[in-house]
């Protein structure tokens, strides 16, 4: 079958929306008709080479849709089922999976090098991060789909696949925010907005949103921020002023720049915790001297996919949605078509808006 998809031909090249030839699902595979797909900063990182993948590729990894057909041996889902795409499925067998750290699975992206589809001239295409969600339909491994929880519309469910799992998990699983603690979230994009909501759900006291764009304040406060700080040279000082001179208990960095990571770390109190969610390039260096590491006794930790287990966490997130604590729709500031993805990348680079959501007919 021929479907429309957003193809990245080479690093730094313009995204091309074109027809691709998608095969029927083979053994252990599922064909999904997409309802919606979120445009994540990771997609931008793939397009500019910050993250490397086999190319050319169909991008997109945050999506939800309806099962069209299944291959031999598939038992988890059936045609007609609503599913969330899981771009980082765990194998259950590697060292990290055996330790219960499924978000670090050594085989999670093993499918990204496979041939996913072809262009009309026969050029092989790879799935950007396993699932190739920037397409009207996609074929994925059975382990790359999870049932949409009851009561969650498909368009909202798309956000669960990355932004919400990552932002919520960063607060609850990595930083382990406790009731009454102060939290600063650096970067008010889709993941940052989810982290702000997660901090509110966790019962945090002072919740500070930090962003380079003053225009993000309304979004941030709607998500749960009690304070808003425009990022600048005095950010750490401003955060200390908001916390009786101590610094926040927890900083969650959702930008991925060395300078922002350093500021987030400086903004935490002695003994505080900084969780880095943003994906930066290998040229983004962060430096510390030995005395400050000893003196401040802060914890700096990385966070992959929110340290989440999608199979475990999706039902929990759905409960928060149904009971009104988590508002998925408020993360979205623009609905677009496949042709609008380059504009969504430009908006990210300019610091505008929250999540852009690709809507499919």
Buried (B, 14 or more C-beta within 10 A) or exposed (E): EEBBBBBBBEEEEEBEBBEBEBEEBEEBBBBBBBBBBBBBBBBBBBBBEBBEBBBBBBBBBBBBBBBBBBBEEBEBBEEEBBBBBBBBBBBEEBEBBEEEBBBBBEBBBEBBEEEBBBBEEEEEBBBBBBBBBBBBBBBBBBBBBBBBBEEBBBBBBBBBBBBBBBBBBBBBBBBEBEEEBBBBBBBBBBBBBBBBBBBBBBEBBBBBBBBBBEEBBEBBBBBBBBBBBBBEEEBBEBBBEBBEEBBBBBBBBBBBBBEBBBBBBBBBBEEBBBBBBBBBBEEBEBEEEEEEEEEBEBBBEEBBBBBBBBBEBBEBBBEBBEEEBBBBEBBBBBEBEBEBBBEBBEBBEEBBBBBBBBBBE
